[in-house]
Amino acid sequence: MKKRISLFLTLILLTNVCYAELKIGFVNVAKVLEKAPQAEKAKKRLEEEFSPRDKHLLSQDKEIQKLEEKLSRDTSVMGGSERRKLEKDIIAKKRDAKRSQQEFQEDFNMRRNEELSKLQRRITEAIKALAKDDKFDLLLTDGVIYASQKIDVTAQVQAKLVALSE
């Protein structure tokens, strides 16, 4: 529905302008997102921020695995109370590890979304700046079925983002 309305408005704009020459362009936002230098910086920030917690989760998993190996290896020589204590310890550690993993995933997703939102704002700024600088009448993004190479300004937007990152 949204695409139909925007297409309809575009057609109205084009017919109202009549024979005036329009400068129209297309931006492949997904491609810009993929190659933006800010995206690489955001990825590095996320890795630095979440690397210690990820390592902690891995160490928890290794500890649980060692306890499980001990349980399976030494079950026959353990007393009943010692075996039950170890089984309870393994269950508690698994529960803690699962909770930590869920918290990690939620925190990571929230931060990733924050970084993505910042990047999308920067891309919008770059697109608007390019439109003003190069005097475009209309720049289209998603929802375009076909765009000729003549009107594709994705490379210029990427260059503008590089300039904004410096």
LONU-415896 format. One record per residue: residue in three letters; residue number from 0; z, x, y of N, C-alpha, C in turn. Coordinates in pm, 1 decimal. Layout:
<rs>
R  res    n      n_pz      n_px      n_py     ca_pz     ca_px     ca_py      c_pz      c_px      c_py
R  ala  NUM         Z         X         Y         Z         X         Y         Z         X         Y
...
</rs>
This chain:
<rs>
R  res    n      n_pz      n_px      n_py     ca_pz     ca_px     ca_py      c_pz      c_px      c_py
R  met    0       0.0      82.2    -118.9       0.0       0.0       0.0       0.0      86.3     124.9
R  lys    1      86.5     189.1     123.7      97.7     278.9     237.6     -35.0     352.2     261.9
R  lys    2    -100.4     392.5     151.4    -227.1     463.4     162.1    -334.6     372.6     220.9
R  arg    3    -333.5     246.8     179.7    -433.4     152.0     230.8    -416.0     129.7     381.0
R  ile    4    -290.2     118.7     422.5    -263.0      97.9     565.4    -308.7     218.8     645.3
R  ser    5    -275.9     339.9     596.6    -315.7     459.0     671.4    -467.3     474.3     672.5
R  leu    6    -534.1     440.6     562.1    -680.0     445.7     558.3    -737.8     343.0     654.9
R  phe    7    -679.2     223.9     657.3    -724.6     119.3     747.6    -709.3     162.8     893.3
R  leu    8    -593.3     220.1     926.7    -570.3     267.6    1063.2    -666.6     380.0    1099.5
R  thr    9    -694.1     466.4    1004.9    -789.7     574.4    1028.8    -928.0     516.8    1057.2
R  leu   10    -968.2     418.3     978.7   -1099.3     356.6    1000.7   -1106.3     287.0    1135.8
R  ile   11    -997.2     220.3    1174.0    -994.0     155.9    1305.9   -1006.8     261.6    1415.4
R  leu   12    -934.3     369.6    1400.6    -940.4     478.2    1498.1   -1082.4     532.1    1508.9
R  leu   13   -1145.0     553.3    1395.0   -1280.8     608.4    1395.6   -1380.4     511.8    1457.6
R  thr   14   -1367.0     383.3    1431.1   -1462.2     287.8    1487.7   -1436.7     264.8    1636.3
R  asn   15   -1309.8     272.5    1679.7   -1279.7     254.2    1821.9   -1328.1     371.6    1906.0
R  val   16   -1326.1     489.1    1847.4   -1370.6     605.9    1921.0   -1523.3     606.3    1930.9
R  cys   17   -1584.1     529.6    1844.3   -1730.3     514.2    1839.6   -1799.0     647.4    1817.4
R  tyr   18   -1875.5     685.2    1915.5   -1959.9     801.6    1895.9   -1897.7     930.5    1947.8
R  ala   19   -1775.8     925.4    1992.3   -1710.7    1047.1    2040.4   -1692.1    1141.9    1922.0
R  glu   20   -1705.9    1268.8    1948.3   -1692.8    1367.1    1842.3   -1544.7    1392.1    1816.0
R  leu   21   -1505.2    1375.6    1690.2   -1366.2    1394.3    1650.4   -1352.5    1525.2    1574.5
R  lys   22   -1239.1    1587.2    1592.3   -1208.8    1704.9    1512.8   -1103.8    1662.4    1412.1
R  ile   23   -1144.6    1660.4    1285.0   -1058.6    1613.1    1176.7   -1037.0    1727.7    1078.9
R  gly   24    -916.0    1736.6    1026.2    -884.4    1839.4     928.2    -797.6    1785.8     816.6
R  phe   25    -790.5    1862.3     711.4    -710.7    1826.6     594.3    -620.3    1944.2     559.2
R  val   26    -494.3    1915.2     522.5    -398.6    2018.8     482.4    -347.2    1987.2     342.2
R  asn   27    -361.2    2081.9     252.6    -307.2    2070.0     117.6    -162.2    2119.8     122.1
R  val   28     -68.9    2029.3     141.6      71.9    2064.5     161.0     130.2    2131.7      37.6
R  ala   29      89.5    2087.9     -80.6     141.2    2149.5    -203.5     103.2    2297.3    -209.6
R  lys   30     -18.0    2328.4    -171.4     -63.9    2466.9    -170.3      11.9    2548.5     -65.6
R  val   31      36.6    2487.9      49.2     113.0    2555.3     154.3     254.5    2582.9     105.5
R  leu   32     317.4    2483.5      43.3     452.8    2501.5     -10.3     458.6    2616.4    -110.4
R  glu   33     356.8    2623.5    -192.7     351.6    2723.7    -298.7     342.4    2865.8    -242.2
R  lys   34     268.2    2881.7    -133.8     241.2    3016.4     -82.9     318.1    3052.7      44.1
R  ala   35     404.7    2966.1      89.8     477.5    2991.9     214.3     576.1    3107.1     195.6
R  pro   36     577.6    3202.6     289.4     674.4    3312.7     277.9     818.7    3263.0     284.7
R  gln   37     840.3    3152.7     354.1     974.7    3095.7     362.9    1021.2    3045.7     225.8
R  ala   38     927.3    3002.2     140.5     963.2    2954.1       6.7    1018.4    3068.8     -77.7
R  glu   39     955.8    3184.6     -67.6    1003.8    3301.3    -141.5    1142.1    3343.8     -93.3
R  lys   40    1163.1    3339.8      37.7    1294.5    3375.3      93.2    1401.1    3276.5      47.3
R  ala   41    1365.6    3148.2      45.0    1461.1    3046.1       0.2    1495.7    3066.6    -147.0
R  lys   42    1394.8    3100.8    -226.0    1417.6    3125.3    -368.8    1514.2    3242.1    -387.9
R  lys   43    1495.3    3348.5    -310.4    1584.7    3464.5    -320.8    1727.0    3428.9    -278.0
R  arg   44    1738.5    3347.5    -171.1    1873.0    3305.5    -126.9    1943.3    3225.9    -236.2
R  leu   45    1870.4    3136.0    -300.0    1929.2    3055.3    -407.3    1970.5    3143.6    -525.5
R  glu   46    1885.5    3240.1    -560.4    1918.8    3329.5    -671.5    2044.9    3408.9    -640.6
R  glu   47    2053.8    3461.5    -518.1    2172.6    3538.6    -480.2    2298.2    3451.5    -480.9
R  glu   48    2284.2    3329.0    -432.1    2399.7    3239.2    -423.0    2448.3    3194.2    -560.0
R  phe   49    2355.3    3167.9    -652.1    2394.0    3107.5    -779.6    2397.0    3205.5    -896.8
R  ser   50    2356.3    3327.5    -875.5    2356.4    3426.7    -982.9    2496.1    3451.3   -1040.5
R  pro   51    2600.3    3468.7    -957.6    2733.1    3491.5   -1015.5    2780.7    3375.3   -1104.1
R  arg   52    2755.8    3254.3   -1059.5    2798.5    3138.3   -1139.8    2718.4    3129.7   -1268.5
R  asp   53    2590.2    3164.3   -1262.7    2506.5    3162.4   -1382.2    2557.2    3265.6   -1483.6
R  lys   54    2592.4    3383.6   -1435.2    2646.3    3487.4   -1523.5    2778.2    3442.7   -1585.4
R  his   55    2860.5    3373.8   -1506.5    2987.7    3322.7   -1558.8    2962.5    3221.1   -1670.3
R  leu   56    2864.2    3134.1   -1651.0    2831.1    3035.7   -1754.5    2783.2    3104.6   -1882.7
R  leu   57    2703.4    3209.0   -1867.1    2656.8    3283.1   -1984.1    2773.2    3349.2   -2057.2
R  ser   58    2868.0    3403.4   -1982.2    2983.9    3466.4   -2046.6    3070.1    3361.4   -2118.6
R  gln   59    3080.8    3241.8   -2061.2    3154.1    3134.1   -2129.0    3086.3    3100.4   -2262.3
R  asp   60    2953.9    3090.8   -2260.2    2880.2    3060.1   -2383.6    2900.8    3169.0   -2489.0
R  lys   61    2897.9    3294.1   -2446.6    2917.8    3404.5   -2541.2    3058.6    3399.9   -2599.5
R  glu   62    3157.4    3369.0   -2515.3    3295.5    3360.7   -2562.5    3309.4    3249.4   -2666.8
R  ile   63    3248.6    3136.1   -2640.6    3253.8    3024.2   -2735.4    3185.7    3064.2   -2865.9
R  gln   64    3072.7    3130.1   -2852.7    2999.5    3172.7   -2972.9    3083.6    3269.8   -3057.0
R  lys   65    3152.8    3361.8   -2991.8    3239.2    3456.5   -3064.5    3352.3    3383.7   -3136.4
R  leu   66    3411.5    3286.0   -3067.0    3519.7    3209.8   -3129.9    3468.2    3130.2   -3249.8
R  glu   67    3350.1    3072.2   -3237.6    3292.0    2997.0   -3349.7    3261.5    3089.8   -3467.4
R  glu   68    3211.0    3208.7   -3436.8    3184.4    3306.1   -3543.7    3314.9    3346.5   -3612.8
R  lys   69    3417.7    3366.7   -3532.5    3548.7    3403.1   -3589.2    3600.1    3291.9   -3679.3
R  leu   70    3584.5    3166.9   -3631.4    3630.6    3053.0   -3711.0    3556.4    3045.7   -3843.9
R  ser   71    3425.6    3058.1   -3840.4    3349.2    3047.2   -3965.5    3372.9    3167.3   -4057.8
R  arg   72    3394.8    3284.2   -4000.5    3415.3    3406.1   -4079.3    3556.1    3410.6   -4141.2
R  asp   73    3656.4    3368.2   -4063.1    3795.4    3385.7   -4105.6    3863.4    3257.2   -4152.7
R  thr   74    3790.9    3149.9   -4168.8    3851.3    3022.2   -4208.1    3931.3    3034.7   -4336.7
R  ser   75    3876.5    3106.7   -4432.6    3943.5    3114.7   -4563.5    4075.0    3192.0   -4558.3
R  val   76    4092.0    3282.8   -4463.4    4215.4    3362.2   -4456.5    4312.8    3310.9   -4351.1
R  met   77    4272.8    3211.2   -4273.6    4359.8    3155.4   -4168.9    4451.3    3049.4   -4226.3
R  gly   78    4564.9    3037.3   -4165.3    4654.2    2928.5   -4199.8    4604.8    2800.3   -4134.9
R  gly   79    4652.1    2688.3   -4180.9    4607.5    2557.8   -4129.7    4634.7    2540.5   -3981.4
R  ser   80    4753.6    2578.4   -3935.5    4787.9    2560.3   -3794.6    4706.9    2656.6   -3706.6
R  glu   81    4683.9    2776.4   -3754.8    4605.0    2874.1   -3677.9    4460.1    2826.7   -3664.4
R  arg   82    4404.9    2771.8   -3774.4    4267.6    2720.2   -3773.2    4255.0    2601.7   -3677.1
R  arg   83    4350.8    2508.0   -3681.7    4347.8    2391.1   -3591.1    4358.6    2435.3   -3445.2
R  lys   84    4444.2    2534.6   -3420.1    4460.0    2587.0   -3283.6    4327.9    2645.8   -3233.6
R  leu   85    4261.0    2722.4   -3319.5    4133.1    2783.1   -3281.3    4026.1    2674.5   -3261.0
R  glu   86    4024.6    2573.3   -3347.1    3928.4    2463.5   -3331.9    3951.6    2389.3   -3199.8
R  lys   87    4076.0    2362.4   -3166.0    4107.8    2296.1   -3039.2    4067.1    2382.4   -2920.5
R  asp   88    4091.0    2512.2   -2933.4    4052.5    2605.4   -2826.7    3900.5    2603.4   -2805.8
R  ile   89    3825.3    2603.3   -2914.5    3678.2    2598.5   -2906.1    3632.8    2468.7   -2840.2
R  ile   90    3692.3    2357.5   -2880.2    3655.2    2226.8   -2822.1    3685.9    2223.8   -2673.1
R  ala   91    3803.6    2275.3   -2634.9    3841.5    2277.9   -2492.7    3746.7    2367.0   -2412.8
R  lys   92    3712.5    2482.7   -2467.4    3621.4    2574.4   -2397.8    3481.2    2514.4   -2385.6
R  lys   93    3436.6    2443.5   -2487.9    3305.7    2377.3   -2481.7    3305.0    2269.4   -2373.1
R  arg   94    3414.2    2194.0   -2366.8    3427.2    2088.7   -2266.3    3423.0    2148.8   -2124.7
R  asp   95    3499.0    2257.3   -2105.5    3500.2    2325.2   -1975.5    3362.4    2381.0   -1940.9
R  ala   96    3297.0    2440.3   -2040.6    3164.0    2497.5   -2017.6    3063.3    2388.7   -1981.4
R  lys   97    3072.7    2275.0   -2048.5    2981.1    2164.5   -2018.2    3004.5    2113.0   -1876.6
R  arg   98    3129.9    2099.0   -1839.3    3163.2    2053.0   -1704.0    3114.8    2154.2   -1599.4
R  ser   99    3136.4    2281.5   -1626.4    3091.0    2386.1   -1534.2    2939.1    2385.9   -1521.6
R  gln  100    2870.5    2365.9   -1633.3    2723.4    2361.3   -1632.1    2674.3    2243.8   -1548.3
R  gln  101    2737.5    2127.3   -1562.8    2698.0    2009.3   -1484.6    2722.3    2032.4   -1335.4
R  glu  102    2837.6    2088.8   -1302.0    2867.9    2117.4   -1161.4    2768.2    2217.5   -1104.6
R  phe  103    2737.0    2319.9   -1183.3    2638.9    2420.5   -1141.8    2504.9    2354.3   -1112.6
R  gln  104    2460.2    2270.0   -1204.9    2329.9    2204.2   -1189.9    2327.9    2114.2   -1067.1
R  glu  105    2434.4    2038.3   -1045.5    2441.7    1950.4    -928.6    2440.8    2030.4    -798.8
R  asp  106    2521.2    2136.7    -793.9    2526.3    2220.6    -674.1    2392.3    2288.4    -648.3
R  phe  107    2330.9    2338.9    -755.5    2201.4    2405.4    -741.6    2095.6    2308.5    -690.1
R  asn  108    2091.0    2188.9    -748.7    1992.5    2089.2    -705.5    2012.6    2050.5    -559.4
R  met  109    2137.8    2034.9    -518.5    2166.9    1998.6    -380.5    2119.3    2109.0    -285.3
R  arg  110    2150.0    2234.8    -316.8    2108.1    2346.5    -231.3    1956.3    2362.8    -231.4
R  arg  111    1894.1    2345.5    -347.9    1748.3    2356.0    -355.9    1683.9    2248.7    -268.5
R  asn  112    1737.7    2128.1    -272.5    1684.8    2020.6    -189.0    1704.1    2050.2     -40.2
R  glu  113    1816.9    2111.8      -4.2    1838.8    2150.9     135.3    1733.9    2252.2     179.2
R  glu  114    1710.0    2352.2      95.5    1611.0    2455.2     127.8    1470.7    2395.0     135.7
R  leu  115    1439.7    2304.8      44.4    1308.6    2240.0      45.1    1290.1    2155.9     170.5
R  ser  116    1395.0    2087.4     211.2    1389.3    2005.8     332.4    1363.3    2093.0     455.2
R  lys  117    1432.1    2207.9     464.1    1408.5    2300.8     575.2    1263.2    2348.0     575.9
R  leu  118    1214.2    2382.5     457.8    1077.3    2431.8     446.7     976.8    2323.8     484.9
R  gln  119    1001.0    2202.3     442.8     910.0    2092.7     478.3     907.7    2070.3     629.1
R  arg  120    1023.9    2083.1     693.7    1026.5    2070.9     840.3     945.5    2182.7     904.8
R  arg  121     958.3    2304.1     852.3     881.7    2417.2     907.3     731.3    2395.5     888.7
R  ile  122     693.0    2342.7     773.8     551.4    2316.5     747.7     499.7    2210.6     844.9
R  thr  123     579.4    2106.5     866.6     539.6    2002.3     962.2     523.9    2061.7    1101.7
R  glu  124     617.0    2148.4    1140.3     606.3    2214.9    1270.4     477.8    2296.8    1278.5
R  ala  125     446.9    2370.4    1171.5     326.9    2453.8    1169.8     200.7    2367.9    1178.3
R  ile  126     200.1    2255.5    1107.5      84.0    2165.8    1111.1      65.4    2109.6    1251.0
R  lys  127     175.1    2064.5    1311.3     166.1    2009.2    1447.5     122.0    2115.9    1547.2
R  ala  128     174.7    2236.7    1532.1     136.0    2345.4    1623.0     -12.1    2377.7    1608.0
R  leu  129     -59.8    2382.5    1484.6    -201.8    2408.7    1460.5    -287.6    2297.3    1520.2
R  ala  130    -244.5    2172.6    1501.7    -320.4    2058.9    1554.9    -331.5    2066.8    1706.4
R  lys  131    -221.8    2103.0    1772.2    -223.8    2114.0    1918.2    -305.0    2235.1    1963.4
R  asp  132    -281.2    2350.6    1900.3    -349.7    2473.7    1939.8    -501.3    2463.8    1920.9
R  asp  133    -542.6    2406.1    1809.5    -685.8    2397.6    1779.0    -747.3    2263.4    1819.1
R  lys  134    -669.5    2181.1    1889.1    -715.7    2053.7    1944.5    -778.6    1960.2    1839.7
R  phe  135    -703.7    1940.3    1730.9    -746.7    1844.4    1629.1    -715.0    1704.3    1677.4
R  asp  136    -804.0    1610.4    1646.7    -778.8    1470.0    1675.5    -701.2    1405.7    1561.5
R  leu  137    -723.7    1455.3    1439.8    -661.4    1395.5    1322.3    -647.3    1501.8    1214.0
R  leu  138    -525.7    1514.4    1159.7    -502.3    1599.7    1043.6    -445.5    1512.6     933.0
R  leu  139    -506.8    1519.3     816.8    -464.1    1440.0     702.1    -397.8    1530.5     599.5
R  thr  140    -306.0    1472.6     521.7    -242.4    1547.8     414.4    -258.8    1470.7     284.5
R  asp  141    -152.7    1442.2     216.5    -156.0    1378.9      84.9    -228.0    1244.8      86.9
R  gly  142    -274.9    1205.8     -29.5    -341.4    1077.8     -42.5    -490.2    1083.9     -14.6
R  val  143    -543.3    1203.2       8.8    -685.9    1219.2      35.1    -755.8    1239.9     -98.5
R  ile  144    -857.1    1161.5    -122.9    -930.2    1172.4    -248.6   -1028.0    1289.5    -243.5
R  tyr  145   -1089.8    1310.1    -130.3   -1185.2    1420.0    -115.7   -1174.4    1476.8      25.1
R  ala  146   -1179.2    1606.1      33.5   -1182.8    1673.1     162.8   -1280.2    1790.0     153.4
R  ser  147   -1376.2    1792.6     240.2   -1474.6    1899.1     244.2   -1407.9    2028.8     288.4
R  gln  148   -1461.3    2139.4     244.5   -1409.9    2270.4     285.5   -1419.8    2288.3     436.2
R  lys  149   -1514.6    2218.9     499.9   -1533.3    2230.4     644.2   -1410.6    2181.9     720.7
R  ile  150   -1339.8    2083.7     665.8   -1224.5    2028.9     737.5   -1091.2    2074.1     680.2
R  asp  151   -1092.7    2153.8     571.8    -968.7    2200.3     509.7    -908.9    2313.4     594.5
R  val  152    -793.4    2288.0     654.1    -727.5    2385.9     740.5    -600.4    2441.0     676.4
R  thr  153    -590.8    2429.7     544.6    -472.4    2476.2     473.0    -446.1    2624.7     500.2
R  ala  154    -550.1    2705.0     498.4    -532.9    2849.3     521.1    -477.3    2876.9     661.2
R  gln  155    -522.5    2800.9     759.7    -471.1    2820.4     895.2    -323.0    2782.1     904.2
R  val  156    -283.4    2675.7     833.4    -142.5    2635.4     832.5     -58.4    2744.8     766.5
R  gln  157    -111.1    2801.7     656.4     -38.7    2910.7     590.1     -23.6    3029.3     685.1
R  ala  158    -127.9    3061.1     759.8    -119.6    3170.5     856.6     -17.4    3139.7     965.6
R  lys  159     -13.4    3015.5    1008.6      84.1    2974.8    1111.8     226.7    2989.0    1057.5
R  leu  160     247.4    2953.6     929.9     379.8    2968.0     868.6     420.0    3115.2     860.0
R  val  161     324.6    3201.2     826.9     353.4    3343.1     820.7     396.7    3391.6     959.3
R  ala  162     324.3    3346.4    1061.8     359.9    3384.7    1198.9     498.3    3332.2    1236.6
R  leu  163     531.6    3211.8    1192.4     662.8    3155.2    1222.8     775.4    3226.8    1148.7
R  ser  164     743.7    3289.1    1035.6     849.3    3354.9     957.6     884.8    3492.4    1011.8
R  glu  165     801.2    3545.0    1097.8     826.3    3679.9    1150.5     914.2    3677.4    1272.5
</rs>
